[in-house]
Amino acid sequence: MAPLSTSRAAATYGTTLTFETLTDEAALRVRPREDTLMRVVAGVVLLRFDGEERVLDAGDEALVPAGFHHTMCALTGEARIVMGFRPAQ
């Protein structure tokens, strides 16, 4: 399993933000009932979901719909991301 550090910010407008530091190991993730919006804060992230790969640089965002299995890992050392979750629509 990928080593990562996670911290949670206080809820804002009904949304909890999660900050993570990613390494080069990619654990499988899924949120069955929530969409995941992520933004890369620092570094470069490889996101895999729905049979595709996307490389995200600092400032880039991606939305993973509820129920999609996905993985994320840092391509260069470590990467920092912030994620928010919302109920699937």
N, C-alpha and C positions, 0 to 999 in steps of 0.2 A: 504494500500500500504506500502511496506517496506521502512523504513527510510534508506537512504544511502547517502553517500557523494561521489561526483564525481568530478574529475578534469581531464582536457585534456592536454596532452603534445603536443608540436609542432609536426607537420607532419614530419615523417622521412622516406625517400625513398618512398614517396607516401602513407604511412600508418599513420593513426592517432591512437595513443595508448590512452586508457581510463583506469584510475585507479579508483577502487571502494572499498568501505568498505561495506561488507555485514553483515546483522544481521540475526536473526533466522526467519524472515518473507521472504517468497519467492513470488515475483511478477512474473506474466506470461510475458514472453518476446518472441519476434520473430523479425527477420531481414529478410524480404522477398527476398532481392536481394544480401545479403552479407553473406559469411561464417564468423563465429565468432571463433577466436582462443583465448583461455583463459589460463592463468597460475596463479596458486595460489602462492602468495608472502608470506603470513603468515596465520596461522590458518588452519581450516579444512572446506571444502565446500562440500555440497551435491548438485549434479547436476542431474536434472531429464529431460530426453528428449527421445523421440521415445519409450516410455513405459519402459525405464530402469532407474535405479538409479546408480550413480557412486559417490563414496566418494573420494575426491581429497585432498591430503595433500600438504603442502608447497613444491614447486618445480614441482608438477604434472601439466600436461597440458591436455586440451581437445579441440576438434574441433566440433563445432555444425554447420552442413551444413545449408545453406540458406533455409528459409521457415519452419524450424522446431521450433515449440513452445517448450520453455524450461523454467525451473525455476532454480534458484540458491539460496542457503541460507547457512549461517554459522551454523555449528553444535556445536561449542563451543564459545559462546560470539560473537566475531566479527572475520571476516576474510578479508584479503586484496587480491584483484585480479587485474591483468592487462589484458586488452583485446585489440585485434587488429581485424580489419575487412578488408575483401577483397571481390571484386566482385565475385559472384558465377561463377563457371566454367562449 
